[in-house]
Amino acid sequence: MASSPTNVGVVFGGCSGEHAVSIRSAQTVVHGLNLGANRQRYQLVLIYIDRDGRWWGHDIAEKVLTNGYPPTGSDLPQPLPGPGFRGLPAGADSVSIWYPVLHGPNGEDGTIQGLFELMQQPYVGAGVLGSAVSMDKQAMKAALAGAGLALVPYVCTQAEELSVAAHREALLNRIEAELSYPCFVKPANLGSSVGISKVQNRDELLQGLSLAASLDSRLVVEQGVQARELECAVLGGTALRASVVGEVRFDADWYDYDTKYTEGRSTTLIPAPLPEAVVETIRSQSIQACAAVGVTGMARVDFFYDDSSGRVWLNEINTLPGFTNQSMYPMLWEASGVTLEQLVHELLESAGQ
């Protein structure tokens, strides 16, 4: 007699700047969970988190996925409840495993993982520690450097250093003493290149810092390098394995948000044309990086590679990487022999390990 399907709570949306990408990622995940044997394995409970952090049940969530964009006020029951999490929506009590498809703050940073831990229910992806450390670029870089992994030179700072003229000048002087132009200014706790600026001089540096500070209290400035951008996907529970290595090429000055998510603006080479020794270094360091920050489940680990010197720098770890039809994570596994149907099944199998 066939066993009954497992109820999977697919949570997407969220109150971060990556809300729209989350919807697109969830469309791919739900598609994968409806392929082949997964249709019998899993019963989906869709949950949508709006931009103000309210949780909505299956009917509204399904409409969002069908439409591909957030609901308007008239699409939601009135009057609206207050913002933020006010309890699970109807139907959520049937969920056995949670599958968060959330990018950025309040979804990728350990907060929702903490909720699942309090509920004592398994969930896909990294735990509280791995999610929180990987999300914050300052904490992540400290952990990776402590593990002996090579990083491009960087400076950490706080937004409050911009508020006083004397502190602001001292900060600009410190960055210029430690780094050269061009460099990249980043909010520590956002993804998908949101709030990042490539700066070429002191005026642009100040503008980039001000933009990043409007989005986050913790900032990172990184040395720009002439290098190829490589990515490796990681999958598994207690035993992680690495995918083939892919390369991103793009027709822009750098890999910004529009380039990432606009059709035709970037291309991928999977597998990347690289010496075998470099491939093995990247695959090995991907596993090492996850171990350094306590990540299990899944991650995409990004690298820089300089052809002329042969140097490899680890850039960052993404614990809930993009899952759209243009995203590297599912494409890397497809090229490694793991179909979308198998991938989402393996991710659910790894939950709680």
Buried (B, 14 or more C-beta within 10 A) or exposed (E): EEEEBEBBBBBBBBBBBBBBBBBBBBBBBBBBBEBEEBEEBBBBBBBBBBBEBBBBBBEBBBBBBEEEEBBEEEEBEEEEEEEEEEEBBEBBEEBBBBBBBBBBBBBBBBBBBBBBBEEEBBBBBBBBEBBBBBBBBBBBBBBBBEBEBEBBEBBBBBBEBBEEEEBBEEBBEBBBEEBEBBBBBBBBBBBBBBBBBBBEEEEBBBBBBBBBBEBBEBBBBBBBBEBBBBBBBBBBBEEBEBBBBBBBEBEEEBBBBEBBBEEEBBEBBBBBEBEEEBBEBBBEBBBBBBEBBBBBBBBBBBBBBEEEEEEBBBBBBBBBBBBBBBBBBBBBBBBBEBBBBBBBBBBBBBBBE
